[in-house]
């Protein structure tokens, strides 16, 4: 008897040791994969710097360049740390990416080489002030994130319902087909060169409504299929419609990226994103922005869209694209701060109100806000004024540094609370899907929300959130009706 117990204990000990060794081996492999992704990201950054240097640009480490480099190093450190800190969601990663890469990385080589996408009207003081604004934005965002995580999530009280979304989703897909039919050939024509401009007329706007409905329906159906293996036919139909609406040939690039990110975010949420997933997202975004889109756009354009002495070698497609308008965040920010320093005139939230009420026609609201970037760059003498306008600058336009700190805090607080509620709703079918779709929409559209300008691009993504709100309201109404019927 004693021998049997000892033998059983030895077998149990051996099995436990084997499981621990296997878990340790898998952990090491995942850590190695994460480190490999981070190393690939660094290698891609070095490649961009090498391409810029080989094109004839001369780096000069003046005081502004050194300060920009320090900001970039800090933001990059925060970005890398967010990979290994589990509390950061994919939405948070995209915010970190914009600050570190779109502002810090591109801003450094632009300041160091004194070459920018647009005519230079700013000075060194505006560059330093821009670094202060983005530093405060990043700090306030981190404080808001961790503050939201310190507050417990209230217990969710909901019917664990198997409420089906089939009727609502089928209706949305049919409306998408109607919108595509009304839009006509414009739905299938190659995209315009300027991604951020909505063509005039009712048909392009109807097309945007159709695309938004399609994306929202696709995410709801994808979540339902991943969770309960339901609606396979509708999922396939929605997938084909997504290819029509969001292919990279006929859609603005950021809409195509939004569809990809939202889909991948849905899959990552259901699989509990690990550090290797986060690192892969960072690496894929950087490679797409610089290595993939750069040569393709340079080849299609032939030459740079601005005149500068820097490019002696027009065959350097990568270096050419690195100075195009897709990476104008630092310059636009410096221009914005120079404008407000000279003219003042904060909007006190009027610009954000225009983005929230994007659906109100201008004929009913003659004073509806336009892009802040248009007014600013028109006063600075730019011929083309519909530039980007990063979210921190939108916040600054409200009330200066105070609005940057306060609104960045609540922005991060909101995102973190949504992330926590998504995790807490795992046992409630309908609630879980609602939270997951919201996180996926935020992840998909976060790049264009961060780049802006909000009043110019809100119609591109606003209808997706509007459709989401309608679905949630209808579902909650069903819950209330179900409770009343149950009690009766």
Order of alpha helices (4+ residues) and beta strands (2+ residues): alpha-alpha-alpha-alpha-alpha-alpha-alpha-alpha-alpha-alpha-alpha-alpha-alpha-alpha-alpha-alpha-alpha-alpha-alpha
